[in-house]
Structures are given as structure tokens and as C-alpha cells.
Amino acid sequence: MRLTIRTNLAARVLMYCAVNASELVRTSDIARDCNASLNHVARVVQQLQAEGFIETLRGRAGGLRLAKPADRISIGAVFRLFETDIPFAECFDPDNNTCPLTGVCRLRNYVIRALEAFYHELDMVTLDDLVRGNCGLVDLLSAGPQIPESCSRAGRA
């Protein structure tokens, strides 16, 4: 099992917004700090906004932020949003299934149960669980003002 790039980016975008909850953040900053394509991040942001996870403000002073508190954002709901478009296996796609075993295969039912268990576990995790007390994450994703090199000790030497 492997998560799509969009699901991974959605988690990064939401964590970035949660770490920087007191300010608006820019998509370009998220892309830079999360080592991701600006176009991919922009598409993910658009989908997160359409589903009510984040809100966006246009204009020069615009940006994005969480639309609700981090403790009310279920990671399971986010993963479902981005993963449900892609069938887990061929037999889960009625339009493109060519597997001759579909009618007699027992594996499909076990996979369905495993996927339900996977999402059940993620339903119990909130965005707040991922960021609260995670100092390493805060250090990596804080969008606070950067000290120009000319102001740092190394720049003055």
C-alpha cells in the first residue's frame, strides 16, 4: 500500500497551517518548505478549500489557514478525500476490472476489512495530534520571519 502524492501533500499543507495557525501562510512558502511542486500544492490546497478544511483569502495580503481547529480535523477524513478516487486494486474498479477471479475470490473481502481498519485508525487521529508538542515539526515548518544572512553572526564576520 502506498499513499498518493496528493494525500501526502494534503497532510503537509494541513500540518504547515496548524503550526502557523496564528497567521496566513502562502502556498509558495508551503511548497518551498515542504519540498514540493507549487502546482501540486496549489491543486491540493484547492481541494482542501473546497472540502472545508482550509480557507483562502485572495489578494496581496492573502493566504490560507485552517478553516476549523486542528483538533476537529480528522486525518482519516483527509486521507479518504484524496485516496478514494483511486481503486485499491483492479477488482475495486467495476468499470475497468478484467480479473477473472472476481466472482470467486475471497481476498477482496479481506482487503476491504483491512482498508476499513486502516481508516478506522486514522479516524482517531486529529491534525492536533500530529502537531501539538512536536517541536521538530514546529522548527521545520514555522513561517516566522527569517533573519537575513547579513544580520546573522556569520554575515557580520
Summary of the structure (lengths in Angstrom):
residues: 157
radius of gyration: 19.6
end to end distance: 51.2
largest distance: 74.2
contacts: 404
relative contact order: 0.16
helix: 55%
strand: 7%
